[in-house]
Amino acid sequence: MGEVQQSEPAVVVGKAYDFVLWLLPKVEKFPRSYRFSVGDRLVSSGLELLVLLVESAYSTEKARRLEGASHRTNALRYLLRLSKDLRLLSLDSYGFAAERLEEIGRMLGGWHRSVRGRS
């Protein structure tokens, strides 16, 4: 039996899901003074990214939702950097998160270009 190839949307949604799954316990460990400011913004941005990608997979307005997901990805990059600079995330955790987000961003960009090319 041959291997089933997943579509790019399914792969990027899965990667965003895994990123949020990794992020949630990290934010729970933030000091109380940052958990409800930086932490909440990180979590809500990660969840919003995931929701936008899921909605994009099933929407007829893919380009608009993917653009929103791209904006959310950029916001997450800055929030992660801020978390690292405040020492809320270790350098290793920041590196891991930045790599995952970069991969999600590249896949998202490719998906967005293919959608725009079709319209």
Disulfide bonds with the S-S distance in Angstrom:
none
